[in-house]
């Protein structure tokens, strides 16, 4: 039955029921495929996480040992003003680094505010949607903001139709 051929309310209802059955069947099939894929992905993610943790631990150990060796042998590796040591498998380089450690952010902000040093702090502003909504609903005009009202038909496939996929044997 095509939409143009529907004449009566019962026909419309039956047509909608037929379409919903078809949609539910397709939805259930997709849900089952997605559930099966999610289980496979979880297994792969677990394996990758374990491999990554082991790799990270190994890399950290190697990096720590190289760092300690470089500190112990610094004078031999970097004589005079030398900043680089080339080996067959790696290059070691001395790098100067200056890092800012902020122990009390509020104190820094207070200092910056007191001295008018806006370059030392970051301020962000954004509209508060709930407050804007309340003002608009109260009839206040706010340039750049408006209310959008819409209706949606929610279709929920019954849970008993979306069963767990059968285990592959």
Secondary structure, DSSP 4 states (H G I P E B T S, - for coil): --GGG--SHHHHHHHHHHHHHHHHHHHHHHHHHHHHHHHHHHHHHHHHHHHHHHHHHHHHHHHHHHHHHHHHTHHHHS-TT--EEE-SS-EEE---------S-HHHHHHHHHHHT-GGG--------HHHHHHHHHTT---TT--------------GGGSPPPPPP-
